[in-house]
Amino acid sequence: MATDKDAVIEHRAYARVGLLGNPSDVYYGRTISFTLANFWASVKLQPSDHLMILPHPAHDLVQFDSLPHLVNRLCTDGYYGGVRLLMAICKIFHNYCKENNIILHEGNFKLSYDTNIPRQTGLSGSSAIVCAALSCLLDFYQVRHLIKVEVRPNLILNAEKELGIVAGLQDRVAQVYGGLIYMDFDKKLMDNLGHGNYTPMDLNLLPPLYLIYAENPSDSGKVHSTVRQRWLNGDEFIISSMKKVADIALEGRTALIEKDHAKFATLMNRNFDLRREMFGDEALGAMNIEMVEIARRVGATSKFTGSGGAVVVFCPEGSSQASLLEDECKKIGFAFQPLQIKPSMLTQEDLKTMSSK
């Protein structure tokens, strides 16, 4: 923990891959996710006389060459930079501390951010910025020991909800904990504790995995919309299908522990197939479906990393199959790369805050 009140604090949070069980985290289900070392967001906090949220020179552009430039930028990138994310977590953090009688000193700071997580790829770029910012605030105010690790994903999610972002806890849990983690969002747990049961797993259980993503993806934000409402309305097909998705994470945990890669491959494909049945092709988008199917055409297994824009791939036949898939991706224009898993960065101080199981 930083103790020098004048020290510059900088933290990274890493992209997240939903491996199995997503999107059942929003439906009291189970998931397995891991943090991805290939991409990250970083936030820097510098003590200052005035509290300042600094815009990113590329992602928070406010100066344009012309009116058409402005309009084209909005059409491709939308209105959403990172400044709003930093402001939201500051508010949520402040209110949480006030409600829980956590005293904050009166120092001010400048917050700035950077990110190399590709936009709209289902790799949790927004929550990574918020997660990194929360880590900076914990250290600046020296309250890391007072805010439980289990609670931090909720703070991140609440900051995003402030901005109308529809999401679940899975991404934020993965980014707070880091590494490979199994999550159980059982309704009784959520109702009683306000969070799920999160269990870290050995990274060495994972076989080599790959990432396919679109360089210019379409917006995947519509993916949850109709399914969520149908679930709330008690649609039996959605409820039973989502339970099957949650069970995939439970079975997948056993398959990974037992090194049953054939079973693991089957579960990856089944996860996507169930999602496709629930959401429909129009909601998922032709480009997203093609990323899954290009892998399947060479005998690999694949599924979305999140809500679309990228897929995680397992090649049961090894590197030769991966090379073949890479060639096929290049023909279409998809990016392809091996996944690098980022181990947990939780400190001993963090671990002390965790509830004993």
N, C-alpha and C positions, 0 to 999 in steps of 0.2 A: 504494500500500500504506500502511495506517495505521502510523505510527511512534510516536505518542503512546500510551503504555501505558494512560493513563487515558481515552482517547477512546472515545466510544460508536461502535460500528460497526453499520451497517445495510445489508443487501443484499436485493434482490428477485430472484426467479426467476419466470419467466413460464409460463403455461399452454402446452401443446404440442399441435399438430395433426399427426397422422399423415396425410400427404397421399397418398402412394402406397407400396405395398409392405408395409404392415402387415397381418398380424402376423408377417411372415417374419423379423423381427430375432431372434426366439427360435429360428429354424430355419436359421441360417447364411445368411440371405437378404440382401436389400437394401431400403432404405427411403428416402423423402424426407419430411422433416418440417420444421416451422418453429415458431418461438415466436410466441405470440399476445399482443399488447399489451393486449387487452381485459381479461384476468384475470391475477392474479399472487399470489404469496405473499411476504411480507416477514419477515425475521428480524432481531431487534435483539440485539446483544451489548453488555452494559455491564460493565466491570470491577467486581469485587466482592470482598469479603473471603472469601466462601464461594461455592462453585459451586452455582448454583441454576437449575433448569429451571422456568420459570413457566407455569402452566396458562393457557390462553385462557379468558376469561370466558364465551364462548358454546360453543366447540368442545370444551372439557374440563370440562364442567359436572359438579360433584360435590355441589351443593346443589339440592334439588328441593322443590316445593310439597307433594308427597305421593307415596305409593308408586305410584299409577297414573301420575303425571307421570313418574316415573323409568322405568316400564315402557314408556310411550308413546315416550319419548325414545330408549330403546334400540331399539325397533321401527323408528323412522324413521331414526335416525342411527348405530345400532350402538354398539360399545364404543370406537370408534377416534377419539381426538382426536390432537393433534399432539405432545403431550409425549413419547410413546413414540418418535416419529420423531426428535426432537431428542436424546433419550438414546442412541438407536441410532447416529446419526452421530458423536456424541462418542466412543463406544466404538470404532467402526470407524476413525475418524481417529486416535485415540490408538494403536491397535494397528498401523496402517499405519506411522505415524511410528517407533514402537519397532522394528518389523521392518526398517525401512530406515535405521536410525541417524540419524534426524532428531531433533535435540534440541529439546525444547519447554521454554519457561520455566515457572516455577511459579505464575504468576498465575492467579487465579480470575475467574469471570464469572457474570453472570445472562444466560440466554437466554430470549427471549420471541418470539412469532410472531403474525402475523395473515394472513388470506387472504380473497380474494373469489372464488376459483375455485369454481364450483358443484360440489357433491358428486356423485360417481358419474356424471360426464358423460364419462369417457374423455378428460379434458383434463390428466391427470397432476397432480392437486392435491397428492397425498402427496409425490411426488418433488420438486415445486417447493419445498415446505417444507424438505426435506432438502438440496436444492441451495443454497438461500439460506443455510442454516445452515453448510454446508461453506465457503462463501465467507467468512462471518464468522470461522470458525476459522482459515482460511488467513491472514487479515489480523491477527487478534489475536495469533497465534503467529509472524507474520512469516515464513511458510514458503511463500508463494505461488510463489516462484521454484524451490522444491525439489520440488514435486509437479506432474507433467506434466498438461497439459490433457487428454490422451488417457486418463489414468488416473482422473481425477476421476469420470466417469460410473460406473466400476466401484465406487468407494467408495460412491457414492449407492445403487447397486443392492444392494451388500452390506449396507448399513444396513437396507434394506427387507426383504432376505432374512432378516435377524435376526428380523424380526417376522412371518415367514411369508407375506409378500407375494410373489405369483408374477408376475414381469414380465420384460421384456427390457431391453436397453441403449438402445434407440431413444429413449425419452422422456428419459432422463438425458443422452444425448449432445446432443439438441436443446436442453435447458435449460442445459447447461454452455456450449455453443458459441454458442447464440442465432442468430437469423436463419434463413435457409433453408439446409438442409444435406442433402447426399446421403451415405448411409452404406452401406458394403459390409461385411457380417459374414461374409465367406468363412471357411470352417472352418480353412484353413491359416493365415490371418491371426490368427484367434482363438486357435488352438493355439500359434502361435509368439510372438505379441505380447501376448496377453491382451486385445486390443481390436481393433476393426475399422479400416477406412480411412475417415476422415471428411472430406468435401470441401465447404466452404462454396460456395454458389451466389449469384448476383446476385438480390436481392429483386425487382428490376424485371422479372424473367422471369415472375412470377406475374400472372395476370389477376385481376380483382376476385373475391373469394370471400366466402361468407357462412356463418354458423353457425346451425344449428337445434339447440336442446337442450330437454330436458324439465325443467320446474321441479321436479318430484317424481319422479325416476327410480327404477326398481327397481335392485337390486344387480346389477352386470354381472360380478362376480368369477368366476362359474362358466364364463364363455365359453371360456377356454383349456383347461379340464380334460380332456375326452375326446379332443380333437384331439391334445393334447400326448402322451398315453399311446399313442394309435394311431401317432403319428409315431415314438415310441421303440420301438414294437413292429414297425416296418418296414412299416406299411400303405402299399402302393404308391399308392393313390389320394391319400392325404394327402401323401405325399412329392412326387408329381408335381404336385399342385395347389399346394403351397407353393412349388415351384420357379417355377410360372407366376406366382404372386403376386410373388415376388422379381424376375422378369423385367419385371413391370409398372413397377417403380421405374426399372429401367435404360432401358426404352423411354420412360418419362415424363420422364426427365432430358433425353433427346434432343428430345422433343416440346416441352418448355419452352424449351430453348435455341433451337430453330428457330421458336418462336412458333406451333407447330402446335396451336392450341387445339381443333380438331376431334378430333385424335388424343388430346390430353390428356383431353377429355371422355369419350371412349370408354374410356380406361384407368381413369378413376375408377369408372365403372359396372362395368367388368369386375372390378375389385378387390373391390368389394362382392359381386358375383355369385359369385365364387370362394369368398369367405369364407362366404357363405350355404350353398353346396353342401357345404362341409366341416363347418361347425358345426351346421347345421340350424336351423329356425325356433324350436324350443323353447328352445334354448340362447341364441339371439340375443334373443328376447323380442319380443312383438307391438308394444310401444311403440317399440322401437328400429327395427324394420322399417318401421313407419308413418312415422317421420321421414325415412327414405330414400325411401319411395314417394310421400310428399306432394310432394317435390321433383320426382320423375320425372313425376308427373301433370301438371305445368305445363311439362314439356320441359327441366327443369334436370337436371344430373347430380349425384350425391351418393354419399357413402360415410361409414363411421364415422370419427371422428377418432381413436378408440382402440379400446376393447373394448365400446363401446356407451354410450348416454346422450346422445350428441351426434353430429351429422353435419356434414361440411364440404360446401358446395354451390358449384357453378359454374353460372352462368346464361349460356349462350352468346348469348342474345338481349339481354343487357344489363339496364339498370336497370328497364325496364318489366316484364320477366319477374320480376325480383327483387321488385318491388312486388306483383305478383300472388301470388307465393309467400308474401310476408309476410302478406297478407290471409288466405290459406288457413291459415297457421300460427296466426293469431289465433283463427280459428274453432275450432280443435282445442285450443288452449291451449298450443302450443309457443312458446318464446322464439325470436326471429329477429333477427339483427343482422349488419351488415357486419363482416368480419374486418379487424383492424388488425395488420399484421405488425410484430414487435419486432426491430429489428436486433441484431446481435451486440454484446455489451458486453465482450468480451474486451479486456484491456489489452495494451499493448506488452510488459509483464512476462509476462503469460500467454502471448503468442505466442512469446516466446523459449524457453519450455519445450517447445514442440511439436517432435516429431520432424520432421526435414526429409524431404520426400517423395523 
